[in-house]
Amino acid sequence: QVQLVESGGGLVQAGDSLTLSCLSSEDTFSGTPMGWFRQAPGKEREFVARISSSGITTYYEDSVKGRFTISRDNAKNLVHLEMNTLKPEDTAVYYCADGGWSISPRDYTSWGQGTQVTVSS
């Protein structure tokens, strides 16, 4: 069972930045694409960004393009989500996930426990 542990969430003001990290226990992490999702209260879990196993290919949800950057460090089994120019509508619990390569949460196998990001206006 792969374990994913997110960290880095917090309370910030609009316009601030945060970087989330996810540590994976996956033995074959360097061969596994990764994704970030988020879920706001009362809403469904939604796709944020994904990154290929090599880190070369990335894909973002439209509302975060140009503000968020996904990256990974395969030597340390880490995937990051750098979030800039944060907006109140970015407020959500953020989850990392592995095992999938799509925008659908159903395609992903393992999930972290999530980290809360709250952006005040």
C-alpha positions as CSV (number, residue, x, y, z in Angstrom):
1,Q,0.0,0.0,0.0
2,V,1.5,3.3,-1.1
3,Q,1.4,6.1,1.4
4,L,1.3,9.7,0.3
5,V,1.8,12.5,2.9
6,E,1.1,16.1,2.0
7,S,2.5,19.1,3.8
8,G,2.8,22.8,3.4
9,G,-0.8,24.0,3.7
10,G,-1.9,27.0,5.8
11,L,-3.7,30.3,6.0
12,V,-2.6,33.0,3.7
13,Q,-3.9,36.3,2.3
14,A,-4.9,36.8,-1.3
15,G,-1.9,37.3,-3.5
16,D,0.4,35.3,-1.3
17,S,2.3,32.1,-2.2
18,L,2.5,28.6,-0.8
19,T,4.3,25.5,-1.8
20,L,2.8,22.1,-1.0
21,S,4.8,18.9,-0.9
22,C,3.9,15.3,-1.1
23,L,6.2,12.5,0.0
24,S,5.5,9.1,-1.5
25,S,6.5,5.7,-0.2
26,E,6.2,4.2,-3.7
27,D,9.3,2.0,-4.5
28,T,8.9,2.9,-8.2
29,F,8.1,6.6,-7.7
30,S,10.4,7.6,-10.6
31,G,8.1,5.6,-12.9
32,T,4.8,6.9,-11.5
33,P,2.9,10.0,-12.8
34,M,1.5,12.1,-10.0
35,G,-1.4,14.5,-9.7
36,W,-2.7,17.2,-7.4
37,F,-6.4,17.6,-6.7
38,R,-8.5,19.9,-4.4
39,Q,-11.8,19.8,-2.7
40,A,-13.7,22.8,-1.4
41,P,-16.5,22.4,1.1
42,G,-19.7,21.2,-0.6
43,K,-17.9,20.6,-3.9
44,E,-16.6,17.6,-5.7
45,R,-12.9,16.8,-5.8
46,E,-11.4,18.5,-8.8
47,F,-8.2,18.2,-10.8
48,V,-5.5,20.8,-10.3
49,A,-2.3,19.6,-12.0
50,R,-0.4,16.4,-13.1
51,I,3.2,15.6,-13.9
52,S,4.7,12.7,-15.9
53,S,7.1,10.3,-14.2
54,S,10.1,12.0,-15.7
55,G,8.8,15.5,-14.8
56,I,9.0,16.6,-18.4
57,T,5.3,16.8,-19.1
58,T,2.8,18.8,-17.0
59,Y,-0.8,19.7,-17.4
60,Y,-2.9,22.2,-15.4
61,E,-6.5,23.0,-14.8
62,D,-7.4,26.3,-16.6
63,S,-8.0,28.4,-13.5
64,V,-4.5,27.7,-12.1
65,K,-2.5,28.0,-15.3
66,G,0.3,30.6,-15.0
67,R,-0.1,30.7,-11.2
68,F,0.6,27.1,-10.1
69,T,3.7,25.0,-10.9
70,I,3.9,21.2,-10.4
71,S,7.4,19.7,-10.1
72,R,9.0,16.6,-8.7
73,D,12.2,15.3,-7.2
74,N,12.5,11.6,-8.0
75,A,15.6,11.2,-5.9
76,K,13.6,12.2,-2.8
77,N,10.2,10.7,-3.8
78,L,8.7,14.2,-3.6
79,V,6.2,16.1,-5.7
80,H,5.6,19.8,-5.2
81,L,2.9,22.3,-6.0
82,E,4.0,25.9,-6.0
83,M,1.1,28.2,-5.8
84,N,1.4,31.9,-6.5
85,T,-1.0,34.8,-6.6
86,L,-3.4,32.8,-4.5
87,K,-7.1,33.7,-4.6
88,P,-9.9,33.1,-2.1
89,E,-11.4,30.6,-4.6
90,D,-8.3,28.5,-4.2
91,T,-9.4,27.6,-0.7
92,A,-9.7,23.9,-0.4
93,V,-8.2,20.7,0.9
94,Y,-5.4,19.7,-1.5
95,Y,-4.6,16.1,-2.2
96,C,-1.8,14.4,-4.0
97,A,-2.5,11.2,-5.8
98,D,-0.7,8.6,-7.9
99,G,-1.4,5.8,-10.4
100,G,-3.4,7.9,-12.9
101,W,-2.9,10.1,-15.9
102,S,-6.1,12.0,-16.4
103,I,-8.2,14.7,-14.8
104,S,-10.6,12.2,-13.2
105,P,-10.0,11.3,-9.5
106,R,-11.4,7.8,-10.3
107,D,-8.3,7.0,-12.3
108,Y,-5.9,7.5,-9.4
109,T,-5.0,4.6,-7.1
110,S,-3.5,6.1,-3.9
111,W,-4.3,9.3,-2.1
112,G,-2.8,11.3,0.7
113,Q,-4.8,12.6,3.7
114,G,-4.9,16.2,2.3
115,T,-3.6,19.5,3.5
116,Q,-5.8,22.6,4.1
117,V,-5.2,25.7,2.1
118,T,-7.2,28.8,3.2
119,V,-6.9,32.1,1.3
120,S,-8.4,35.1,3.0
121,S,-9.5,38.2,1.0
